[in-house]
Amino acid sequence: MNDSDIPVQADGDVAEIKRILEAALLVAGEALTVAELGKLFDPPLPADTIRKLLQDLAEDWRGRKVELAQVASGWRFQGVPAVQTYLDRLSSEKPPRYSRAVMETLAIIAYQQPVTRGDIEAIRGVAVSTNVIKTLEDRQWVEIVGSRETPGRPALYATTRIFLDDLGLRSLAELPPLAELDTSHLLEIPDAPTKAAEAALVLATPLLGRDEAAEPGAARDPREPAAGENQTVH
């Protein structure tokens, strides 16, 4: 990128601006949006300028064990996948292990969203335990984005930005194809017209980031009641 592409700033030249962006991202400890990074300067830098500089900066770090990546919540520095095993040893806490029921439910929500508990039960063939949904909500991977216009107005669930961030993704479009996950039994789609109308609820959430160990395919969890059995739901 040429210096001429950047508006003249009192804060310094292009190299200095890149160093400031780099420092902010390294110390932030979380993803920062283009808008937040632009406000580091006075006057704020335009969003297009920040994006160009971030792409430049990402290229500067290419080939290292740390990379500058864009995720749903913004831009952040992170270890490349090849070193993640080593970085995990820095944490004294073991990553949580989720049940097959939790991971299947998450997969259904991710690929069919927005969905109700009834949709999930129809696909899995078993009732959805309250604890399964609560686990995903507590992990901040799913949230309620609205309700279906049917009797009882059941809640509609969709995934969150945090879900995408934890996977290192910018949008749902980057989720791997279902075929690669061997989850063909999840391809059954609830009523198409209803789903089309509800899709706007997902697009209305901050899910797609416009700012610029699962076991799918499993059978019923033995601890879960069948969909027809009595169970408290919400």
Secondary structure, 3 states (H helix, E strand, C coil): CCHHHCCCCCCCCHHHHHHHHHHHHHHHCCCECHHHHHCCCCCCCCHHHHHHHHHHHHHHCCCCCEEEEEECCEEEEEECHHHHHHHHCCCCCCCCCCCHHHHHHHHHHHHHCCECHHHHHHHHCECCCHHHHHHHHHCCCEEEEEECCCCCCCEEEEECHHHHHHHCCCCHHHCCCHHHHCCHHHCCCCCHHHHHHHHHHHHHCCCCCCCCCCCCCCCCCCCCCECCCCCCCC
